[in-house]
Amino acid sequence: MTALYAELHVHSCFSLLDAPCQPEHLIERAAALGYQHLALTDHDALHGVVRFVRAAERAGIHPVVGAEVTMEDGSHLTLLAENDRGYATLARLLSAARLGWPTPDGPESTGTQLALEGSPGRRAVALPWQWLAEWHDGLIILTGCREGPITRALAREGRAAGWTWATRLARLFGPERCFVELEDHGERGDRQRVSELVNLAEASGLSVVVTGNVHYLDEQSWRLQDVLVCIREGITVDTPHPARKTSSAYRLVAPATMARRFRHLPEALVNTVHLAERCQVSLDFRQVRFPPLPHLVPPGETPMQVLRRQAYEGAQRRYGMLSEPVVRQLEHELGVIERLGVAEFFLICADLANRFRGRGRGSAADSLVAYCLGITQVDPLAHRLLFERFLNEERPSMPDIDIDFGLEDRERAIAYVYATYGVEHAAMVCNYVTFQARSAIRDLGRVLALPPELVDELARSQGRLGEPLAAVARTLMPRLNEEEQRRLKWLVRLAPALEDIPRHLSVHVGGMVITGRPVVELTTVEPSRMPGRIVLGWDKRDIEEAGLIKTDLLCVRAISVVHEAVELIERVSGIRIDLEHLPLDDPAVYRQLQEADTIGTYQVESRAQQQSLPRTRPERFEDLIAQVAIIRPGPIQGGMVHPYIRRRQGLEPVRYLHPKLEPILRETLGVILYQEQVLEVAMVIAGMTAGQADAFRRAMGSKRSRAAMEALRGDFLAGAERNGVPRSVAERIFAQMAAFAEFGFCKSHAAALARTAYETLWLRAHYPAALLCALLNNQPMGFYAPEVLVWDALRRGIRVLPPDVVQSEVRATLAGDPVHGPVRLGLASIRAIGRAAAERIVSERARQPFRDPADVVRRAALTAEQVEALVLVGAFASLAPGRGRRELLWELLREVAERTTLPRFIEAPEPAVALTEPDAVEQTLLDYAILGFCLDRHLMELYARQRQLLRVVPAARLRTLPHGTTARVAGLVVCRQAPPTARGVLFLTLEDETGLVNVIVPPPVREQYRALLRRQPVLVIDGRVEREGSLASLVADEVRPLGRPALPLTARAGTLSHDFR
């Protein structure tokens, strides 16, 4: 059937804050209306084109790719890509404008530095006319909407000016490439404008084409589009603005409707179809994945030859003599890699991992080749990892490789990528930051001019465990007048519709692409706010769909901790630790795990881990892998944690839903814990191939994993039936798989994390002082604040020394042996000091030793606040032994006052009375306020008398009480946690000088004492002891504040807990 009309001007939600429609929804609507061709022309960007094109292909609609481009004079043109060359040109033009390049050719004339200097805000596109005049090969130019150059000239200066622009465009681009765009939305002046444009087109020798300038799907979407524009412009719905659409006429209408609307211009309708048919863009970049690698591939060799040689050399280093299973697996993997043409990717990743001490994780750890190249540190053969989870020939898309680095190593790795491959061949991947409940409510509240305090209350109510928005709104209605009530109802309707619409772009945490084709020809590329980065306008899903391969260069501070601890040990003791050959069967490591003595370690220090470790009692590295994987939402929601733990304890027999599952689930006692097991179950139970089972991997990695898994149910059950598995059994198996999928964890990823976890455990067992020093130098990280780390170390006999302007460096230092310390705190650990002031102090001290405290203040140019912090925490003790802190503070503040104005707390030039020293209570509170902890005494020691009167059970003794005993505990709140899997339960961790107490707060108790639980830093809690083996927790019945020690607890001392959702 011949198409009546093709829509060539359509905006999706990637016209940020100008349209609400997801590209997939546009295609669904177009298919329902009977379109054969549809374009996507977002404002100055190509962010949505991949998902638009793929959705169109699935729906049988021919996609046309383009953009509505802003020119340097503010006018708009609609540019369509006629072919792949035109698409590359369009992407390059937009990228060069975003990046601020002098020409579309690139930054070479001014150097790479210009392209990497960063931008404080998103640079608007203002495309020079000269660029488009020179760079329009493969492009079709439509003259634009009301903001088009011809239409603007007509409106502002009359027909002569419009004719001048029409002839200019005809001369620049020619009648084969340039078409006058006509729009009629039934608004005032539209018909006259169309008539004038038709006359100008005829006079200048140009053809005409009809468009709808689509911004939404229907009338409801119009309302949503309007509030998006108001959000963008910073106005309310009461404020007129030329960017606001005045009706729902800018919706996608049926081709027949457009044919009737423009029946007097049949040529303009026919031209839409002809232009759409001319536009053929593939968006398949599989053939241009990798740049040349002269630094990795010697002349005369191919990348595959180099990869094979390095893989076998690495295998000999790892295994010595190569066994038949090693050779067989190597050959299998190398064959797959060669047939898929991804040898370069492995060489690039190996170069980065080995050069910058990186550690591959994720599914890459399933690969023996990756292990032999040094990309990963986990032996996939020893741990039965599934290579097909990472790479198989039936898989339609390529995997990425995640590489973890320490903080500084990651920055060096990213800089190396740009220096080696050039700014045109490397870019960071983007994230689309979408509206979520709270941000939608706040933006809508401003746009609807609702009272700010009400909007704030609404937004705060929408945490993960919050009440339904409509229910909260109903409770607020009585406080509003009639008009505000109407607008609040509007907010309640619109807020859910805003969710998942992109609000702005951000940089992916570590994703990078390194490509053979210039990245500026793939999609829109923008500068990051952070210097040294440029950002590709596609997210990881788009990268995969476009046939490209991404690698994630991620920062894991635990790796920084391990490297720093190893370096400290060698520096102070001369012992060199070879992490690669660290034995994985050290009894001291597993003893710590079984006793849940894991504070300061990676992955296994959390409350949930410490609750489960004494029950699972890991005995070998495989057990540690399972431990890392099991305390996740997936196994918890799938009901797999408790069966696994009970089977580990021998409290229930190991069962398999079907005998075919035993070889797959034997190591996890019949419970699905890993994504690899899901794939194997699909292959064994449903008879799927590796490629077919890969659909489960994609579903488990999807944001909408529940729906994606449900879509696979039919194929799985049908395959199971063909395989002779009873339907009822297959249903139960699939139910477990589906429950696991939402937060599924792959074994290879767990194994890679477990390797780093093991190293931190090993360091804690053998060199705890070195580990503590490294931990303090890599904050923030982990589950606990430094206060908990320090007091755990003190209880274990590790000495910790306070900061001192003579003895301390900027960061913490190991001032003794790596086992017992002491560890000297760094100057930057003092909250008011900051790194810059600490560096000035250390630098001046290195230049010339300080004579006295005043010399420090002068030469380091310290502020009054910094002086106050240093004095009150005792950092001048070496320079002023025996001096009273308050007396010294007064003296040094006068020194500061000579350089600046008097500090806020000085009201007279001399003290009127003798200054008394802080007593123990006051000094403890000062230390907590300034350092976050006190080395001389724990905060709870100040409450010794109250605790004695209240008969509080110390944390260390709670573990000895029998199950069901009524007990009262008290402590400093060091952690609050309300995971979504807990169904309203709040978990607290309290600390006193003897240790930690885990408190479980049921929902009714949580609601009753909500304010106390949120705000009070020190609590008394009555409850019942809950024991399981050596574990002891307290289930709360009553919560109260402990009151005050001798002096009021300062507000700053109340900000110590790590709170998680």
DRENMI-189207 format. One line per 10 residues: their letters; for each residue x, y, z of C-alpha. Coordinates in steps of 0.2 Angstrom, whole numbers. Layout:
<nodes>
A> X Y Z; ...
</nodes>
This chain:
<nodes>
MTALYAELHV> 0 0 0; 7 17 -5; 10 28 10; 0 44 10; 12 54 21; 29 52 31; 31 62 47; 49 70 45; 49 81 61; 47 72 77
HSCFSLLDAP> 54 76 95; 56 63 108; 61 65 127; 79 67 121; 74 84 116; 77 87 134; 63 96 143; 54 99 127; 45 83 124; 39 69 135
CQPEHLIERA> 39 54 123; 50 39 124; 56 34 106; 48 17 108; 32 25 112; 32 36 97; 35 20 86; 21 11 95; 9 25 91; 15 27 74
AALGYQHLAL> 12 9 70; -6 10 78; -9 25 66; -3 16 51; 14 25 47; 26 17 36; 40 30 38; 44 40 54; 58 52 58; 66 57 74
TDHDALHGVV> 73 75 74; 77 79 92; 84 96 96; 103 98 93; 106 79 98; 106 61 92; 104 53 109; 88 44 105; 92 37 88; 98 20 92
RFVRAAERAG> 83 15 102; 72 24 89; 79 14 75; 79 -3 84; 61 0 89; 56 5 71; 65 -11 64; 55 -22 76; 39 -13 72; 42 -14 53
IHPVVGAEVT> 42 5 51; 56 13 41; 66 25 52; 73 42 47; 86 50 57; 90 68 59; 90 83 71; 82 100 73; 98 111 73; 100 128 81
MEDGSHLTLL> 111 139 70; 122 153 76; 109 166 73; 96 157 83; 86 150 69; 82 132 67; 84 120 53; 78 102 51; 92 91 45; 89 73 39
AENDRGYATL> 103 60 36; 101 53 19; 114 40 21; 128 34 33; 139 48 27; 126 61 30; 123 54 48; 142 55 51; 142 73 45; 127 78 56
ARLLSAARLG> 135 70 71; 151 78 68; 143 95 66; 133 94 82; 148 87 92; 160 100 86; 148 114 91; 145 106 108; 164 104 111; 168 122 105
WPTPDGPEST> 180 116 91; 186 130 79; 180 119 64; 171 102 62; 188 95 57; 193 93 75; 204 101 88; 221 98 80; 224 116 76; 223 121 94
GTQLALEGSP> 228 104 102; 219 90 111; 219 101 127; 205 112 120; 193 97 118; 197 91 136; 196 107 145; 179 103 152; 163 115 152; 154 121 168
GRRAVALPWQ> 137 119 159; 130 111 144; 136 121 129; 122 126 118; 123 122 100; 125 137 89; 130 130 72; 140 142 61; 132 144 43; 149 142 36
WLAEWHDGLI> 151 125 43; 134 119 36; 139 127 19; 155 117 18; 149 101 27; 132 95 20; 136 80 10; 123 67 13; 111 79 22; 94 84 17
ILTGCREGPI> 89 102 24; 72 107 28; 70 125 32; 62 123 49; 48 127 60; 42 145 65; 60 147 71; 67 143 53; 76 157 45; 64 159 31
TRALAREGRA> 49 160 42; 57 171 55; 62 183 41; 44 183 35; 37 187 52; 50 200 57; 55 209 41; 42 204 27; 42 195 11; 58 202 4
AGWTWATRLA> 68 196 18; 60 179 17; 64 178 -2; 82 183 2; 84 168 14; 75 156 2; 87 160 -12; 102 160 -1; 97 142 5; 93 137 -13
RLFGPERCFV> 111 143 -18; 119 135 -3; 112 118 -4; 103 116 -21; 85 110 -24; 89 92 -22; 94 94 -4; 84 109 2; 65 109 5; 54 122 12
ELEDHGERGD> 45 115 27; 27 119 30; 17 117 46; -1 120 50; -8 117 67; -24 127 65; -16 142 75; -18 160 70; -8 164 55; -4 146 50
RQRVSELVNL> -13 146 34; -7 163 28; 11 158 33; 10 141 23; 3 151 8; 18 163 8; 31 150 11; 23 140 -5; 25 156 -15; 43 159 -9
AEASGLSVVV> 47 141 -13; 41 143 -31; 50 159 -33; 67 152 -27; 65 135 -36; 63 125 -20; 51 111 -17; 39 110 -2; 37 97 11; 24 95 25
TGNVHYLDEQ> 28 91 43; 19 90 60; 33 96 71; 27 83 83; 31 85 102; 19 73 110; 7 59 107; -10 65 113; -18 78 124; -12 71 140
SWRLQDVLVC> 5 71 134; 3 90 129; 0 94 147; 16 85 152; 26 93 138; 20 110 144; 26 107 162; 43 101 155; 45 118 145; 40 127 161
IREGITVDTP> 53 118 171; 66 121 157; 62 140 157; 60 142 176; 42 148 175; 25 143 182; 10 138 172; 3 155 175; 17 163 165; 15 165 146
HPARKTSSAY> 30 161 136; 33 159 117; 41 142 119; 24 135 126; 12 126 115; -5 133 115; -15 117 110; -13 99 108; -11 101 89; 8 96 90
RLVAPATMAR> 3 78 93; 6 64 81; -9 62 70; -14 49 57; -6 50 39; -24 52 33; -27 67 44; -12 76 37; -17 71 20; -34 80 23
RFRHLPEALV> -26 95 31; -14 98 16; -25 91 2; -22 107 -8; -4 103 -8; -2 85 -14; 16 88 -20; 21 92 -2; 13 76 4; 21 66 -9
NTVHLAERCQ> 38 74 -6; 38 68 13; 37 50 7; 50 52 -7; 62 60 6; 59 46 18; 63 33 5; 79 42 1; 85 42 19; 94 25 23
VSLDFRQVRF> 104 25 38; 110 8 46; 118 13 63; 128 -3 63; 146 1 69; 152 -17 71; 165 -15 57; 173 1 65; 175 -5 83; 193 -3 85
PPLPHLVPPG> 207 9 81; 224 4 75; 235 -2 89; 254 1 84; 259 2 102; 252 -16 105; 254 -25 89; 271 -26 81; 273 -24 62; 270 -40 53
ETPMQVLRRQ> 258 -47 66; 240 -47 67; 230 -43 83; 225 -61 84; 242 -68 83; 248 -56 97; 233 -61 108; 237 -80 105; 255 -78 110; 251 -67 125
AYEGAQRRYG> 238 -79 131; 249 -94 130; 263 -84 139; 251 -79 152; 245 -97 154; 263 -103 157; 265 -90 171; 249 -94 179; 250 -113 178; 267 -119 174
MLSEPVVRQL> 265 -134 164; 249 -133 153; 237 -147 156; 225 -153 143; 210 -144 150; 219 -128 150; 224 -129 132; 207 -135 127; 198 -121 135; 211 -108 128
EHELGVIERL> 209 -115 111; 190 -114 112; 190 -96 119; 203 -90 106; 192 -98 92; 177 -88 98; 187 -72 100; 194 -74 82; 177 -78 74; 169 -63 83
GVAEFFLICA> 183 -51 78; 187 -44 95; 205 -48 98; 209 -30 99; 197 -27 113; 206 -40 124; 223 -32 120; 217 -15 124; 210 -21 141; 225 -31 145
DLANRFRGRG> 236 -16 142; 226 -5 154; 224 -18 167; 243 -22 168; 249 -4 166; 238 3 180; 236 -12 192; 218 -15 186; 207 -30 190; 194 -36 179
RGSAADSLVA> 177 -41 186; 160 -45 180; 157 -58 167; 175 -55 160; 181 -66 175; 173 -81 166; 186 -80 153; 202 -90 154; 210 -79 141; 206 -64 152
YCLGITQVDP> 214 -73 167; 230 -77 157; 232 -59 150; 231 -52 168; 214 -44 165; 206 -54 179; 213 -62 195; 201 -77 197; 205 -94 189; 189 -98 179
LAHRLLFERF> 194 -117 178; 197 -119 197; 180 -110 201; 170 -118 187; 165 -102 178; 155 -101 162; 163 -93 147; 147 -93 138; 140 -81 151; 154 -69 144
LNEERPSMPD> 155 -72 126; 146 -84 113; 144 -84 95; 125 -83 95; 125 -68 106; 119 -53 96; 129 -40 105; 146 -39 112; 150 -39 131; 159 -26 140
IDIDFGLEDR> 174 -28 152; 174 -20 169; 191 -16 176; 192 -9 194; 207 2 198; 212 12 213; 207 30 214; 224 37 207; 227 23 195; 210 26 187
ERAIAYVYAT> 213 44 184; 230 39 176; 221 26 165; 208 38 158; 222 51 154; 232 37 146; 217 32 135; 215 50 128; 233 52 126; 235 35 117
YGVEHAAMVC> 220 35 106; 216 53 104; 201 64 108; 192 58 92; 193 40 96; 189 39 115; 175 45 125; 165 42 141; 148 34 140; 134 45 147
NYVTFQARSA> 120 41 159; 102 49 157; 97 56 173; 79 54 174; 65 61 184; 62 51 200; 48 53 212; 56 66 223; 63 77 209; 47 76 199
IRDLGRVLAL> 37 82 214; 49 97 218; 50 103 199; 31 101 197; 28 110 214; 38 125 208; 29 125 191; 12 124 199; 16 137 211; 12 127 226
PPELVDELAR> 18 132 244; 36 127 245; 34 119 263; 20 108 256; 31 103 241; 45 98 252; 34 88 264; 27 79 248; 44 75 241; 51 69 258
SQGRLGEPLA> 37 57 260; 43 48 244; 58 38 249; 59 19 245; 48 15 260; 37 30 258; 18 31 257; 8 32 241; 9 50 234; -10 51 233
AVARTLMPRL> -12 46 251; 0 59 257; -8 72 246; -25 69 254; -19 72 271; -12 89 265; -28 95 256; -36 103 271; -22 115 272; -25 122 255
NEEEQRRLKW> -37 134 246; -48 128 232; -35 133 218; -21 125 227; -31 109 230; -34 108 211; -16 110 207; -11 97 220; -22 85 211; -14 90 195
LVRLAPALED> 3 86 203; -2 69 209; -8 65 191; 8 72 182; 22 66 194; 21 47 189; 20 52 171; 36 62 173; 46 48 180; 59 40 169
IPRHLSVHVG> 59 55 157; 77 61 155; 80 77 164; 98 80 159; 114 70 155; 128 64 166; 144 55 164; 144 36 167; 153 31 182; 167 23 172
GMVITGRPVV> 161 17 154; 172 21 140; 172 17 121; 188 17 111; 183 16 92; 190 15 75; 179 28 68; 179 45 76; 167 46 91; 161 62 84
ELTTVEPSRM> 154 53 69; 144 40 80; 133 52 90; 133 69 98; 148 71 109; 149 84 123; 162 91 135; 160 85 153; 160 97 168; 176 88 173
PGRIVLGWDK> 191 92 163; 199 78 154; 183 70 149; 172 70 134; 155 62 134; 147 51 121; 128 55 121; 123 36 122; 121 25 137; 128 8 139
RDIEEAGLIK> 112 0 131; 113 11 116; 132 7 114; 128 -12 114; 113 -10 102; 125 0 90; 137 -14 89; 151 -5 99; 160 -12 114; 162 -3 130
TDLLCVRAIS> 175 -5 144; 171 1 162; 186 9 170; 180 10 188; 186 16 205; 186 4 219; 194 11 234; 196 -6 242; 209 -9 228; 218 8 233
VVHEAVELIE> 218 1 251; 226 -15 247; 239 -7 236; 243 6 249; 244 -7 263; 256 -18 254; 267 -3 250; 266 2 268; 271 -15 274; 286 -16 262
RVSGIRIDLE> 291 2 267; 292 -1 286; 297 -19 287; 305 -24 270; 292 -38 267; 286 -38 249; 269 -47 247; 265 -55 231; 246 -53 230; 245 -63 214
HLPLDDPAVY> 252 -79 223; 243 -76 240; 237 -93 246; 218 -94 246; 217 -106 261; 224 -96 276; 215 -102 291; 216 -85 299; 206 -77 285; 192 -90 288
RQLQEADTIG> 192 -89 307; 188 -70 305; 174 -74 293; 167 -87 305; 168 -75 319; 161 -61 309; 176 -51 314; 176 -41 298; 176 -23 301; 186 -13 288
TYQVESRAQQ> 186 -27 275; 178 -27 258; 161 -34 254; 159 -44 270; 159 -30 284; 140 -25 283; 127 -29 296; 119 -42 285; 135 -50 281; 140 -51 300
QSLPRTRPER> 123 -58 304; 125 -73 291; 144 -77 292; 143 -86 309; 129 -97 302; 137 -100 284; 154 -102 292; 165 -101 276; 179 -113 275; 186 -111 258
FEDLIAQVAI> 187 -98 244; 171 -105 235; 162 -102 251; 168 -84 251; 162 -82 233; 144 -88 238; 145 -76 254; 148 -61 243; 134 -66 231; 121 -71 244
IRPGPIQGGM> 118 -55 253; 110 -46 239; 92 -42 235; 90 -55 222; 94 -71 233; 84 -62 247; 69 -59 237; 70 -75 228; 69 -84 245; 86 -92 243
VHPYIRRRQG> 95 -85 257; 87 -95 271; 87 -112 262; 105 -110 258; 110 -105 276; 100 -119 283; 108 -132 272; 125 -125 276; 121 -128 294; 114 -145 291
LEPVRYLHPK> 96 -140 297; 88 -146 281; 92 -158 267; 98 -153 250; 84 -154 238; 84 -152 219; 67 -148 210; 73 -159 196; 87 -172 195; 95 -162 180
LEPILRETLG> 98 -148 192; 110 -157 203; 126 -154 193; 122 -136 191; 117 -132 209; 127 -145 219; 140 -132 225; 126 -120 231; 116 -134 239; 102 -134 227
VILYQEQVLE> 99 -115 228; 101 -103 213; 114 -90 218; 122 -85 202; 117 -79 185; 128 -92 177; 117 -105 185; 101 -97 177; 109 -99 160; 114 -117 163
VAMVIAGMTA> 96 -121 170; 89 -113 154; 100 -124 143; 98 -140 153; 79 -139 158; 72 -130 143; 85 -137 130; 90 -119 125; 107 -116 116; 119 -104 123
GQADAFRRAM> 113 -90 112; 95 -93 117; 99 -94 135; 108 -77 133; 91 -69 133; 90 -73 151; 107 -64 154; 99 -49 145; 83 -50 155; 93 -50 171
GSKRSRAAME> 103 -35 166; 88 -25 161; 80 -11 172; 64 -19 170; 70 -37 173; 53 -43 180; 44 -39 164; 59 -45 153; 59 -62 162; 40 -64 161
ALRGDFLAGA> 42 -62 142; 53 -78 142; 41 -89 152; 32 -96 137; 48 -101 128; 55 -109 144; 40 -119 149; 38 -125 131; 56 -130 130; 55 -139 147
ERNGVPRSVA> 40 -149 141; 49 -154 125; 63 -159 137; 52 -170 147; 51 -159 163; 33 -159 171; 25 -142 169; 22 -140 188; 41 -142 191; 46 -131 177
ERIFAQMAAF> 34 -118 184; 43 -119 201; 60 -118 193; 55 -103 182; 48 -94 198; 65 -96 206; 74 -89 191; 62 -75 189; 63 -70 208; 82 -70 207
AEFGFCKSHA> 83 -60 190; 79 -43 197; 95 -42 206; 104 -57 200; 123 -58 203; 135 -67 191; 147 -79 199; 162 -72 190; 158 -55 197; 156 -62 214
AALARTAYET> 173 -71 212; 182 -56 207; 175 -46 222; 178 -61 234; 197 -60 228; 198 -42 234; 188 -46 250; 200 -60 253; 215 -49 252; 208 -36 264
LWLRAHYPAA> 204 -50 276; 221 -57 275; 229 -40 278; 217 -38 293; 223 -55 300; 242 -52 298; 245 -33 296; 230 -24 304; 239 -8 307; 244 -6 289
LLCALLNNQP> 227 -10 284; 220 3 296; 232 17 289; 226 13 272; 208 13 276; 209 30 284; 218 37 269; 204 31 257; 189 38 265; 174 39 262
MGFYAPEVLV> 172 20 258; 165 5 266; 150 2 278; 157 11 293; 163 28 297; 182 31 303; 176 32 321; 171 13 320; 187 8 311; 198 17 324
WDALRRGIRV> 189 10 339; 188 -7 332; 207 -6 330; 210 1 348; 200 -13 355; 212 -25 345; 227 -17 353; 233 -6 338; 239 10 344; 233 26 335
LPPDVVQSEV> 241 43 338; 232 60 336; 236 73 323; 251 84 326; 258 98 316; 276 92 319; 274 73 317; 259 71 305; 259 71 286; 244 76 276
RATLAGDPVH> 237 59 277; 238 45 290; 255 37 292; 262 21 298; 273 26 312; 278 9 318; 277 -10 313; 263 -15 302; 255 -26 315; 253 -15 330
GPVRLGLASI> 257 2 324; 256 15 329; 246 24 316; 248 43 316; 232 52 310; 235 65 296; 232 83 297; 218 82 283; 208 71 295; 204 86 305
RAIGRAAAER> 187 92 299; 190 111 298; 208 109 290; 205 102 273; 219 95 261; 225 112 255; 229 119 272; 237 102 278; 248 103 262; 254 120 267
IVSERARQPF> 258 115 284; 268 100 278; 277 110 264; 282 124 276; 288 112 289; 299 103 276; 306 120 270; 310 125 288; 305 117 305; 292 127 315
RDPADVVRRA> 298 137 329; 282 138 339; 263 138 336; 262 156 330; 275 152 317; 264 138 310; 249 150 309; 259 163 300; 268 153 287; 253 141 283
ALTAEQVEAL> 241 156 283; 228 147 294; 211 154 297; 203 156 314; 192 141 311; 208 130 307; 218 137 322; 203 133 333; 202 115 327; 221 112 328
VLVGAFASLA> 222 119 346; 207 110 353; 212 93 346; 229 95 353; 239 96 337; 251 109 344; 256 97 358; 274 95 352; 277 113 349; 269 119 365
PGRGRRELLW> 271 106 378; 262 109 394; 252 124 387; 234 125 391; 223 123 375; 212 138 378; 226 149 383; 235 144 367; 220 146 357; 217 164 363
ELLREVAERT> 235 169 359; 235 161 342; 218 169 338; 226 186 341; 239 181 328; 226 178 316; 217 194 320; 232 204 315; 230 197 298; 211 197 296
TLPRFIEAPE> 196 204 306; 192 198 323; 184 180 324; 166 179 328; 169 173 346; 182 187 351; 173 202 359; 188 210 369; 207 211 366; 211 202 382
PAVALTEPDA> 203 188 392; 193 195 407; 196 179 417; 208 165 419; 204 152 406; 200 135 412; 205 119 402; 191 108 395; 187 94 407; 186 76 401
VEQTLLDYAI> 168 77 395; 170 93 385; 187 87 377; 178 71 372; 164 81 364; 177 93 355; 187 78 348; 171 70 341; 166 87 334; 183 90 326
LGFCLDRHLM> 189 73 322; 174 62 322; 180 52 337; 191 53 352; 206 42 355; 207 44 374; 189 38 378; 173 32 369; 159 44 369; 149 31 378
ELYARQRQLL> 161 32 393; 154 49 397; 137 40 401; 144 27 413; 134 33 427; 118 34 417; 121 17 410; 124 9 427; 108 17 434; 98 10 419
RVVPAARLRT> 107 -7 420; 112 -6 402; 120 -22 395; 137 -18 387; 139 -23 368; 152 -37 372; 140 -45 385; 125 -45 375; 132 -60 365; 132 -70 381
LPHGTTARVA> 113 -68 385; 101 -82 380; 88 -81 367; 72 -72 372; 80 -63 387; 74 -45 390; 89 -33 389; 93 -15 388; 107 -8 377; 113 9 374
GLVVCRQAPP> 126 16 361; 131 29 348; 121 26 332; 134 22 319; 123 15 305; 105 16 300; 99 4 286; 82 2 279; 84 -10 264; 69 -11 252
TARGVLFLTL> 69 -30 255; 66 -28 274; 48 -23 272; 48 -8 283; 61 -15 296; 74 -3 301; 91 -10 306; 102 0 318; 120 -3 323; 125 5 340
EDETGLVNVI> 143 6 347; 150 7 365; 168 5 370; 166 -14 370; 159 -16 353; 144 -16 341; 126 -21 344; 114 -24 330; 96 -19 333; 81 -24 323
VPPPVREQYR> 67 -11 324; 50 -18 318; 39 -7 308; 27 -2 322; 41 2 334; 49 12 320; 34 22 317; 31 25 335; 49 32 338; 52 39 320
ALLRRQPVLV> 59 56 326; 70 48 339; 77 35 327; 81 48 314; 89 61 324; 96 56 340; 114 51 340; 114 41 357; 100 29 361; 94 18 374
IDGRVEREGS> 84 3 367; 74 -10 377; 70 -26 368; 72 -45 367; 88 -54 363; 87 -64 347; 100 -78 345; 105 -90 332; 121 -99 336; 134 -86 341
LASLVADEVR> 124 -72 334; 115 -60 346; 104 -46 340; 91 -35 350; 73 -34 343; 67 -17 349; 52 -14 359; 55 4 366; 67 18 361; 72 33 371
PLGRPALPLT> 86 46 371; 100 43 384; 100 61 389; 116 71 391; 133 69 399; 140 82 410; 138 95 395; 126 96 381; 130 85 366; 135 96 351
ARAGTLSHDF> 125 95 335; 141 91 326; 144 76 336; 127 69 330; 132 67 312; 142 51 314; 131 37 308; 132 30 290; 114 29 284; 109 18 270
R> 93 14 260
</nodes>
